Amino acid sequence: MLRICSIFVLCALALPVLAGPEGFVHVVDGDTFDVGGVRVRLHAVDAPEVDQMCGGQGAPAWACGAWVSDEVRRRYQGAWALCEQTDLDRYGRVVARCAVDGLDMGAALVAEGLVFAYRDYGWDYDLAEKSAAVAGVGLHGTGVQLPAAYRRASRPKPQQPVEAGCVIKGNLSRDGSRIYHMPGQANYDDARISESKGEHWFCSESEAVRAGWRKARR
């Protein structure tokens, strides 16, 4: 009996924790909600960005991102949702599968062509998206760019140094601290150099230090 109980306890400990937020839904955009006051990103789906436009190749441009947010809001705003957490993303949002009236929100939105299956994070809705694409519902067939591709294309292009080889970025922080970023550091690509504000490109660390700048911690 003791051995059976021990096995049961070990198995129970091995099970994933499925608890997650529950409560009334406030729609932020097509795939992000506040559920009971907790910010939730739906698992394995991706919606157009709110400012994303669709169309092209002869089709008129239209605000598909805002349309999706409005459609999702019309379906779920104020509804009661139960969520099962699967992860926590880099923005601190709970990643979860959520259900309203027992129906998976991700599956419903993919089936209606309002969001896309996000296969980088799971294949849960692969077949649902293929069915929606064949039926031509929602966004399918409207010239929409996949949200992930839209985000990549919208990122600012890397700045080029004034002088070749001088790739160290001397950036002023919000409190006026002089900080330099080396290629490969965490915030290097995001640091924007405005020479009119007194920011500089440096050719070497020693040059930056002599000028009174310190190295970024990350």
C-alpha positions as CSV (number, residue, x, y, z in Angstrom):
1,M,0.0,0.0,0.0
2,L,2.8,2.4,0.9
3,R,4.5,1.8,-2.4
4,I,1.3,2.4,-4.3
5,C,0.7,5.7,-2.4
6,S,4.3,6.7,-3.1
7,I,3.9,6.1,-6.8
8,F,0.7,8.1,-6.8
9,V,2.3,11.1,-5.0
10,L,5.2,11.1,-7.5
11,C,2.9,11.0,-10.5
12,A,0.8,13.8,-9.0
13,L,3.9,15.9,-8.6
14,A,4.9,15.2,-12.2
15,L,1.6,16.5,-13.6
16,P,1.7,20.0,-15.1
17,V,0.0,22.8,-13.1
18,L,-3.1,23.8,-15.2
19,A,-4.4,26.5,-12.9
20,G,-4.7,29.9,-14.4
21,P,-6.6,33.2,-14.2
22,E,-10.4,33.3,-14.4
23,G,-12.8,36.1,-14.5
24,F,-14.5,38.7,-16.7
25,V,-12.7,39.4,-20.0
26,H,-11.5,42.8,-21.1
27,V,-10.2,42.6,-24.7
28,V,-6.9,44.4,-25.3
29,D,-6.5,43.2,-28.9
30,G,-7.1,40.1,-31.0
31,D,-5.0,37.8,-28.9
32,T,-4.4,39.6,-25.6
33,F,-7.0,40.0,-22.8
34,D,-7.3,41.0,-19.2
35,V,-8.9,38.1,-17.4
36,G,-9.9,38.8,-13.8
37,G,-7.4,41.6,-13.9
38,V,-4.5,39.4,-15.2
39,R,-2.9,40.2,-18.6
40,V,-3.2,37.0,-20.7
41,R,-1.7,36.2,-24.1
42,L,-3.6,33.3,-25.8
43,H,-1.5,30.2,-26.4
44,A,-0.3,29.3,-29.9
45,V,-2.3,32.0,-31.8
46,D,-1.3,35.3,-33.4
47,A,-3.5,38.2,-34.3
48,P,-2.8,41.1,-36.6
49,E,-1.3,44.2,-34.8
50,V,-3.9,46.8,-34.0
51,D,-2.3,49.3,-36.5
52,Q,-1.8,46.6,-39.2
53,M,-3.2,47.2,-42.6
54,C,-4.2,44.5,-45.1
55,G,-4.7,44.6,-48.9
56,G,-2.3,45.0,-51.7
57,Q,-1.9,43.3,-55.1
58,G,-4.9,45.1,-56.5
59,A,-7.0,44.9,-53.3
60,P,-7.7,48.2,-51.5
61,A,-5.9,48.8,-48.1
62,W,-8.1,48.3,-45.0
63,A,-7.5,48.4,-41.3
64,C,-7.6,44.7,-40.6
65,G,-5.9,44.9,-37.2
66,A,-8.5,47.2,-35.8
67,W,-11.2,45.2,-37.4
68,V,-10.0,42.0,-35.7
69,S,-9.8,43.7,-32.3
70,D,-13.4,45.0,-32.7
71,E,-14.7,41.5,-33.8
72,V,-13.0,39.8,-30.8
73,R,-14.3,42.5,-28.5
74,R,-17.8,41.9,-29.8
75,R,-17.6,38.2,-29.1
76,Y,-15.8,38.2,-25.7
77,Q,-15.9,41.5,-24.0
78,G,-17.4,41.0,-20.5
79,A,-17.7,37.2,-20.8
80,W,-16.5,34.9,-18.1
81,A,-13.3,33.0,-19.0
82,L,-11.5,30.1,-17.4
83,C,-7.8,29.8,-18.4
84,E,-5.0,27.2,-18.0
85,Q,-1.6,28.7,-17.9
86,T,1.1,27.2,-20.2
87,D,3.9,29.8,-19.9
88,L,4.9,33.3,-19.0
89,D,6.2,35.5,-21.8
90,R,9.1,38.0,-21.8
91,Y,6.6,40.9,-21.2
92,G,5.3,39.2,-18.0
93,R,2.0,38.2,-19.5
94,V,0.5,34.9,-18.6
95,V,0.3,32.6,-21.7
96,A,-2.8,30.4,-21.5
97,R,-5.5,28.5,-23.1
98,C,-8.8,30.1,-22.2
99,A,-12.4,29.0,-22.6
100,V,-15.8,30.8,-22.5
101,D,-18.8,28.6,-22.0
102,G,-16.6,25.6,-22.3
103,L,-15.3,26.5,-25.8
104,D,-11.6,27.1,-26.5
105,M,-11.2,30.8,-27.4
106,G,-8.1,30.1,-29.5
107,A,-9.8,27.4,-31.5
108,A,-12.9,29.5,-32.1
109,L,-10.9,32.5,-33.3
110,V,-8.7,30.5,-35.6
111,A,-11.7,28.7,-37.1
112,E,-13.3,32.0,-37.8
113,G,-10.2,33.4,-39.5
114,L,-9.7,36.2,-37.0
115,V,-6.3,35.0,-35.8
116,F,-3.6,32.7,-37.1
117,A,-2.2,29.5,-35.7
118,Y,1.2,30.4,-34.2
119,R,3.1,27.2,-34.9
120,D,6.4,28.5,-33.4
121,Y,4.6,28.1,-30.0
122,G,2.4,25.0,-30.7
123,W,0.5,23.1,-33.3
124,D,-2.7,23.1,-31.4
125,Y,-4.7,24.9,-34.1
126,D,-2.9,23.9,-37.3
127,L,-5.9,21.9,-38.7
128,A,-8.4,24.6,-37.7
129,E,-6.4,27.2,-39.6
130,K,-6.1,25.0,-42.7
131,S,-9.9,24.5,-42.7
132,A,-10.5,28.2,-42.3
133,A,-8.1,29.0,-45.2
134,V,-9.9,26.5,-47.5
135,A,-13.2,28.0,-46.6
136,G,-11.9,31.5,-47.2
137,V,-13.3,32.9,-43.9
138,G,-12.2,36.0,-42.1
139,L,-8.8,37.2,-43.0
140,H,-8.0,34.4,-45.4
141,G,-7.7,35.5,-49.0
142,T,-7.7,39.2,-48.1
143,G,-4.0,39.8,-48.7
144,V,-3.1,39.9,-45.0
145,Q,0.6,39.7,-44.0
146,L,1.3,37.3,-41.2
147,P,1.5,39.2,-37.9
148,A,5.0,38.0,-37.1
149,A,6.3,39.0,-40.6
150,Y,4.6,42.4,-40.2
151,R,6.4,43.0,-36.8
152,R,9.7,42.0,-38.3
153,A,9.2,44.4,-41.3
154,S,8.2,47.2,-38.9
155,R,11.3,47.1,-36.7
156,P,13.6,50.1,-37.2
157,K,16.6,49.4,-39.5
158,P,20.0,49.2,-37.6
159,Q,21.7,52.6,-37.5
160,Q,25.0,52.8,-39.4
161,P,28.0,54.5,-37.8
162,V,29.3,57.8,-39.2
163,E,32.8,56.3,-39.6
164,A,33.3,52.7,-40.7
165,G,34.5,50.5,-37.8
166,C,33.2,52.9,-35.1
167,V,30.3,50.7,-33.9
168,I,30.2,51.4,-30.2
169,K,27.1,53.4,-29.2
170,G,27.4,56.2,-26.7
171,N,23.8,56.6,-25.5
172,L,22.4,59.0,-22.9
173,S,20.0,57.4,-20.4
174,R,16.8,59.1,-19.2
175,D,18.6,60.4,-16.1
176,G,21.5,61.8,-18.3
177,S,24.0,59.0,-17.5
178,R,26.5,58.4,-20.3
179,I,26.4,54.7,-21.2
180,Y,28.1,52.9,-24.1
181,H,26.8,49.7,-25.7
182,M,29.0,47.1,-27.4
183,P,27.8,45.0,-30.3
184,G,26.3,41.8,-28.9
185,Q,25.0,43.4,-25.7
186,A,21.3,43.1,-24.9
187,N,20.2,46.6,-25.7
188,Y,22.7,47.4,-28.5
189,D,20.2,47.1,-31.4
190,D,17.6,49.2,-29.6
191,A,19.9,52.0,-28.7
192,R,19.4,54.9,-31.1
193,I,22.2,57.5,-31.5
194,S,21.1,61.2,-31.7
195,E,24.3,63.3,-32.2
196,S,22.2,66.5,-31.8
197,K,21.5,65.4,-28.2
198,G,25.2,64.8,-27.5
199,E,25.2,61.0,-28.2
200,H,28.2,59.5,-30.0
201,W,29.6,56.6,-31.9
202,F,33.0,55.4,-30.6
203,C,35.7,53.5,-32.3
204,S,37.1,51.8,-29.1
205,E,36.1,51.2,-25.5
206,S,39.1,53.2,-24.3
207,E,38.0,56.2,-26.4
208,A,34.5,55.9,-24.8
209,V,36.0,55.7,-21.3
210,R,38.3,58.6,-21.8
211,A,35.3,60.7,-22.9
212,G,33.5,59.9,-19.6
213,W,31.1,57.1,-20.7
214,R,30.6,53.8,-18.8
215,K,29.8,50.4,-20.3
216,A,26.2,49.1,-20.1
217,R,25.7,46.4,-17.6
218,R,23.9,44.2,-20.1
